[in-house]
Amino acid sequence: MKLQRVIQYAQTLLTQCIEKGEVAVDGTAGNGHDTLFLAQLVGDAGHVYAFDVQKQAIDATSERLFEHGMSNATVLLDGHENIAKYVHQEVAGAIFNLGYLPGADHTIVTKGNTTILAIEQLLQLLKVGGIIVLVIYHGHDGGKEERDEVLRFVSSLPQKYVHVLRYEFINQKNDPPFIVALEKVKQFSK
Ligand SMILES: C[S@@+](CC[C@H](N)C(=O)[O-])C[C@H]1O[C@@H](n2cnc3c(N)ncnc32)[C@H](O)[C@@H]1O
């Protein structure tokens, strides 16, 4: 028995809630690893919407998808706080790798307020049984502020509608990333 590492566990959660033909969201496309993973999960009949605020990330993600022959994703140069402008279908699952793009400008980072706006919109779009996975990196400048803002927000979500899990190795050095997963368990009343 080996405990699943953070990235591996994020993928396990997404695999459990996303079926072929469904819609998935990558809130932080970056170099496109998660977008590709989601595109393969939903298959040709499904669709992925991927967001990033950096052109470099959009180009890297589009190239990765092309290299793997995937044409079932829309890669958008816009912030995830605008998800509801682009996504109108029910969403089966989503992932956000928070922080900065490795190998790029470390001052361009995700921020608590926009991450929370994105989560709020996604919770509305999410199917019952769908999951939003946040991989929280908090070692960089601004990382702890975002971590704390996001944790405050997700801890306050009503458990009748959303189950919130934290998955974390607690004896590792250097601010290791951890997972927060939100499972929608009941449709919100209008
Ligand atoms: C840790 S990286 C993502 C890594 C990516 N998942 C991968 O597989 O390579 C975080 C990304 O979030 C992006 N980002 C920052 N603010 C954002 C926002 N408001 N909306 C969408 N992406 C944002 C950054 O540009 C950066 O590329």
The ligand as an SDF file (V2000), in Angstrom:
LIG
                    3D

 27 29  0  0  0  0  0  0  0  0999 V2000
    0.4170   26.1660  -11.3080 C   0  0  0  0  0  0  0  0  0  0  0  0
    0.0850   26.8710  -12.8760 S   0  0  0  0  0  0  0  0  0  0  0  0
   -0.9710   25.6710  -13.6430 C   0  0  0  0  0  0  0  0  0  0  0  0
   -0.2730   24.4130  -14.1030 C   0  0  0  0  0  0  0  0  0  0  0  0
   -1.0890   23.5990  -15.0580 C   0  0  0  0  0  0  0  0  0  0  0  0
   -2.2570   23.0270  -14.4470 N   0  0  0  0  0  0  0  0  0  0  0  0
   -0.3020   22.5260  -15.7890 C   0  0  0  0  0  0  0  0  0  0  0  0
   -0.8060   21.3990  -15.9100 O   0  0  0  0  0  0  0  0  0  0  0  0
    0.7890   22.8340  -16.2950 O   0  0  0  0  0  0  0  0  0  0  0  0
   -1.0280   28.1760  -12.4800 C   0  0  0  0  0  0  0  0  0  0  0  0
   -1.5370   28.9400  -13.6950 C   0  0  0  0  0  0  0  0  0  0  0  0
   -2.6150   29.7790  -13.2910 O   0  0  0  0  0  0  0  0  0  0  0  0
   -2.6370   30.8810  -14.1800 C   0  0  0  0  0  0  0  0  0  0  0  0
   -3.5220   31.9310  -13.6480 N   0  0  0  0  0  0  0  0  0  0  0  0
   -3.2490   32.9400  -12.7700 C   0  0  0  0  0  0  0  0  0  0  0  0
   -4.3650   33.6670  -12.5380 N   0  0  0  0  0  0  0  0  0  0  0  0
   -5.3570   33.1080  -13.2830 C   0  0  0  0  0  0  0  0  0  0  0  0
   -6.7420   33.4070  -13.4770 C   0  0  0  0  0  0  0  0  0  0  0  0
   -7.3390   34.4190  -12.8460 N   0  0  0  0  0  0  0  0  0  0  0  0
   -7.4510   32.6170  -14.3190 N   0  0  0  0  0  0  0  0  0  0  0  0
   -6.8630   31.5700  -14.9720 C   0  0  0  0  0  0  0  0  0  0  0  0
   -5.5620   31.2470  -14.8300 N   0  0  0  0  0  0  0  0  0  0  0  0
   -4.8150   31.9990  -13.9930 C   0  0  0  0  0  0  0  0  0  0  0  0
   -1.1680   31.2570  -14.3180 C   0  0  0  0  0  0  0  0  0  0  0  0
   -0.9670   32.0220  -15.4710 O   0  0  0  0  0  0  0  0  0  0  0  0
   -0.5210   29.8650  -14.3670 C   0  0  0  0  0  0  0  0  0  0  0  0
   -0.3100   29.4530  -15.6920 O   0  0  0  0  0  0  0  0  0  0  0  0
  1  2  1  0
  2  3  1  0
  2 10  1  0
  3  4  1  0
  4  5  1  0
  5  6  1  0
  5  7  1  0
  7  8  2  0
  7  9  1  0
 10 11  1  0
 11 12  1  0
 11 26  1  0
 12 13  1  0
 13 14  1  0
 13 24  1  0
 14 15  1  0
 14 23  1  0
 15 16  2  0
 16 17  1  0
 17 18  1  0
 17 23  2  0
 18 19  1  0
 18 20  2  0
 20 21  1  0
 21 22  2  0
 22 23  1  0
 24 25  1  0
 24 26  1  0
 26 27  1  0
M  CHG  2   2   1   9  -1
M  END
$$$$
